[in-house]
Amino acid sequence: MTDKLRHPALSQIETKRDDVFAFEIDGHLSAAETDDIYATLEKAYQQHERINLLVRIGRFDGFDWSALFSESTFMGKLHAIKHLRRYAVIGGPSWFQTAIAVFDPLFRVEVRHFDYDAEAEAWRWIYDEDQQAG
């Protein structure tokens, strides 16, 4: 028997820089939780022209389809394209990596997918530490 999925499915992860934001998704992401992500990011955009975002996905059980077509989701994605510098996705279903590879060239945001066991590498990349070490 597997553990029950968490509800709520969304939690914010503390970061060591105020221009880096991180969330964990474990379960079914509700429309309200999707709105919470975008509201948090909107506040960040008021303080920083560009930010980095990391999302760690545990057991993904989908999302509320109503959120996909909401105005807040549309505006949130539009603003994210303008304000995100780097976006790291850790884990998630196998189709995430394919979707990232297809859509990455269309945006000015650097997007990378990391396997769950490469989380440390994802954090180094999101903090730009791979470039600072060289």
VMD Tcl script that draws the C-alpha trace (Angstrom):
set ca {
  {0.00 0.00 0.00}
  {1.34 3.44 -0.89}
  {1.24 6.51 1.29}
  {-1.69 8.82 0.78}
  {-1.04 11.88 -1.33}
  {-0.73 15.12 0.60}
  {-3.57 17.60 0.65}
  {-2.96 20.35 0.04}
  {-0.59 19.18 -2.67}
  {1.43 22.41 -2.79}
  {4.06 23.65 -0.39}
  {6.59 26.42 -0.77}
  {10.24 25.52 -0.20}
  {12.48 27.99 1.59}
  {15.42 29.26 -0.50}
  {18.65 31.05 0.35}
  {18.10 33.98 -2.05}
  {15.13 36.32 -2.38}
  {15.15 36.08 -6.19}
  {14.80 32.28 -6.14}
  {11.44 30.65 -5.48}
  {10.71 26.97 -5.03}
  {7.62 24.81 -4.64}
  {6.91 21.14 -4.10}
  {3.92 19.39 -5.61}
  {2.83 16.06 -4.15}
  {-0.65 15.04 -5.15}
  {-3.45 16.63 -7.13}
  {-2.89 20.36 -7.69}
  {-6.10 22.29 -7.15}
  {-7.11 25.43 -9.03}
  {-6.72 27.41 -5.79}
  {-3.16 26.10 -5.35}
  {-2.33 27.05 -8.93}
  {-3.61 30.56 -8.17}
  {-1.45 30.60 -5.00}
  {1.68 29.88 -7.07}
  {0.94 32.71 -9.48}
  {0.05 35.13 -6.65}
  {3.37 34.39 -4.93}
  {5.25 34.92 -8.18}
  {3.39 38.17 -8.92}
  {4.65 39.56 -5.59}
  {8.17 38.44 -6.52}
  {7.98 40.26 -9.87}
  {7.27 43.50 -7.98}
  {10.64 43.14 -6.22}
  {12.71 41.57 -9.01}
  {12.61 42.04 -12.76}
  {13.72 38.41 -13.26}
  {13.60 35.45 -10.88}
  {14.54 31.78 -10.87}
  {11.97 29.09 -10.10}
  {12.38 25.48 -9.00}
  {9.50 23.01 -8.81}
  {10.02 19.60 -7.22}
  {7.33 17.12 -8.17}
  {6.82 14.13 -5.94}
  {3.81 12.01 -6.74}
  {1.96 14.04 -9.35}
  {-1.71 13.19 -9.50}
  {-2.75 15.81 -12.05}
  {-4.36 19.20 -11.66}
  {-7.80 20.77 -11.83}
  {-8.54 21.21 -15.52}
  {-10.57 24.32 -14.74}
  {-7.30 26.06 -13.82}
  {-5.93 25.44 -17.29}
  {-8.54 27.73 -18.84}
  {-8.79 30.37 -16.11}
  {-7.80 33.97 -16.67}
  {-5.45 33.90 -13.67}
  {-3.56 30.91 -15.10}
  {-3.30 32.56 -18.52}
  {-2.02 35.81 -17.01}
  {0.29 33.92 -14.65}
  {1.91 32.06 -17.53}
  {2.20 35.25 -19.58}
  {3.93 37.07 -16.72}
  {6.17 34.08 -16.01}
  {7.48 34.15 -19.57}
  {8.46 37.80 -19.05}
  {9.97 37.45 -15.56}
  {11.53 34.00 -15.25}
  {15.25 33.66 -15.91}
  {15.66 29.98 -15.03}
  {13.06 27.32 -14.37}
  {14.08 23.92 -12.98}
  {11.66 21.00 -12.80}
  {12.68 18.05 -10.62}
  {10.94 14.73 -11.15}
  {7.39 14.40 -12.35}
  {5.90 12.17 -15.03}
  {8.13 11.15 -17.90}
  {6.20 13.32 -20.36}
  {7.36 16.47 -18.49}
  {10.87 16.08 -19.90}
  {9.50 15.74 -23.44}
  {7.25 18.77 -23.06}
  {10.14 20.87 -21.75}
  {12.34 19.85 -24.68}
  {9.61 20.78 -27.17}
  {8.65 24.14 -25.67}
  {12.03 25.34 -24.36}
  {13.19 26.90 -27.67}
  {10.01 28.99 -27.85}
  {10.73 31.09 -24.76}
  {13.55 33.22 -23.42}
  {13.37 31.32 -20.13}
  {16.09 28.71 -19.54}
  {14.21 25.53 -18.61}
  {15.75 22.25 -17.49}
  {14.33 18.99 -16.27}
  {16.24 17.05 -13.60}
  {15.66 13.51 -12.44}
  {14.59 13.21 -8.82}
  {18.01 11.88 -7.81}
  {19.72 14.93 -9.38}
  {18.09 17.46 -7.06}
  {21.42 18.82 -5.79}
  {22.44 19.56 -9.39}
  {19.12 21.36 -9.96}
  {19.70 23.60 -6.93}
  {23.24 24.44 -8.09}
  {21.88 25.36 -11.51}
  {18.98 27.43 -10.16}
  {21.42 29.39 -7.96}
  {23.74 29.92 -10.97}
  {26.49 28.15 -9.03}
  {27.56 26.17 -12.11}
  {28.74 29.41 -13.73}
  {30.28 30.92 -10.59}
  {32.52 27.91 -10.00}
  {34.26 28.28 -13.36}
}
mol new
graphics top color blue
foreach p $ca { graphics top sphere $p radius 0.5 }
foreach p [lrange $ca 0 end-1] q [lrange $ca 1 end] { graphics top cylinder $p $q radius 0.2 }
display resetview
